[in-house]
Amino acid sequence: MSLAAESPSPSMSSLSGSDDFSALLDAELEFDSDADSASPADTSASATSDDDDEEEEEDVVVEVDTVEQGSTKRRRVEEQHQDRGTAMRPDEDAIGSFKDAEIKICPPHPGFLRGLCIKCGKIQDEEDVPGVACGYIHEGLRLGTSEIERLRGSDLKKLLRERKLVLILDLDHTLINSTRLHDISAAEMDLGIQTAALKDDPDRSLFTLERMHMLTKLRPFVRRFLKEASNMFEMYIYTMGDKAYSIEVAKLLDPGNVYFGSKVISNSDCTQRHQKGLDVVLGAESIAVILDDTEDVWQKHKENLILMERYHYFASSCRQFGFSVRSLSELMVDERESDGALSTILDVLKRIHTIFFDSGVETALSSRT
């Protein structure tokens, strides 16, 4: 659903003229290795070869010159002609006006990338509905309402076939706890917490975010939690932290980039100030479960929310929430993995998954998609 320049999503330069950007967005929803390795062009080719009895569809290429920022850019717009009497061969003259191509392909425009329609290449104007910004998928991407609904419907069908739901995960105080270096307490300094964060240990849970001048502590059981939850859910990170911070933390939680891909949503992606919303999530709200320690940021989606017990590891976190006690770091203790918050909530998620797919809810949703 993404991400960001750091995401594994294909760059615009890798898209061929025959690629449908909508197919690329569909590919963003796929996690399995086959989907990750398949290009939109491959998907298109396999789809057209399924039925030998259908009439062969041939592409008509319309090349359009558009002027953007003082330079002429060549964009290709392809249209599939299914009219038996008017199908054209690629070597025939297929150069038409931009207006004609737009009428056949758009509107409605599914979305815009850096001011250009992702399907027909039209420059966005004031009459075009701006839609919702999805910059976590690709910088400068805005998707229209109809396209978002199409993608959610496609994702819903896929997930129900795979017996999966959608899981939205907060970061701070839910999966991790972070502190700025200048907020480290004297007791933490005396205990050598900064030195511990620099140890070269593959199993460590304390890290230094050098560019952020921060320390981050992973909550106990988080790695096993993510591994087991990924078998039942398509997972998103959704944080009020900024983009650079959320991407760095996502790398700590998912170093192999197997759980989240581009699905890392930060404060710059929110459509309402100080509020999180499922309007920017390409998963269906009807199957979404939210884990967050803060209820107030989910005013529109409280039915989907499971409120998490806050994880306070650092002294600064305790001070922030008004606790006049020694922190876990100062006490040199931590939550137990066997019965800590994430272990407990994983059991809850397993029950939710079982109830959903064994009670007929999944069948009812499938019949409506």
Stockholm file with secondary structure:
# STOCKHOLM 1.0

chainA/1-369         MSLAAESPSPSMSSLSGSDDFSALLDAELEFDSDADSASPADTSASATSDDDDEEEEEDVVVEVDTVEQGSTKRRRVEEQHQDRGTAMRPDEDAIGSFKDAEIKICPPHPGFLRGLCIKCGKIQDEEDVPGVACGYIHEGLRLGTSEIERLRGSDLKKLLRERKLVLILDLDHTLINSTRLHDISAAEMDLGIQTAALKDDPDRSLFTLERMHMLTKLRPFVRRFLKEASNMFEMYIYTMGDKAYSIEVAKLLDPGNVYFGSKVISNSDCTQRHQKGLDVVLGAESIAVILDDTEDVWQKHKENLILMERYHYFASSCRQFGFSVRSLSELMVDERESDGALSTILDVLKRIHTIFFDSGVETALSSRT
#=GR chainA/1-369 SS CCCGGGSSSCCGGGCCTTCCHHHHHHHHTCCSHHHHHCCHHHHHHHHHTSCTTSCCCEEEEEEEEEEETTEEEEEEEEEEECCTTTCCCTTSCCCCCHHHHHHHHCSSCCEEETTEETTTCCBCCTTSCCCEECTTTSTTEEECHHHHHHHHHHHHHHHHHTTCEEEEECCBTTTEEEEEGGGCCHHHHHTTHHHHTTCCCTTCCEEEEGGGTEEEEECTTHHHHHHHHTTTEEEEEECSSCHHHHHHHHHHHCTTCCSCTTCEECGGGCSBTTBCCGGGCSSCGGGEEEEESCSGGGTTCGGGEEECCCCCCSHHHHHHTTCCSCCHHHHTCCCCTTTSHHHHHHHHHHHHHHHHHHTTHHHHHHHHC
#=GC SS_cons         CCCGGGSSSCCGGGCCTTCCHHHHHHHHTCCSHHHHHCCHHHHHHHHHTSCTTSCCCEEEEEEEEEEETTEEEEEEEEEEECCTTTCCCTTSCCCCCHHHHHHHHCSSCCEEETTEETTTCCBCCTTSCCCEECTTTSTTEEECHHHHHHHHHHHHHHHHHTTCEEEEECCBTTTEEEEEGGGCCHHHHHTTHHHHTTCCCTTCCEEEEGGGTEEEEECTTHHHHHHHHTTTEEEEEECSSCHHHHHHHHHHHCTTCCSCTTCEECGGGCSBTTBCCGGGCSSCGGGEEEEESCSGGGTTCGGGEEECCCCCCSHHHHHHTTCCSCCHHHHTCCCCTTTSHHHHHHHHHHHHHHHHHHTTHHHHHHHHC
//
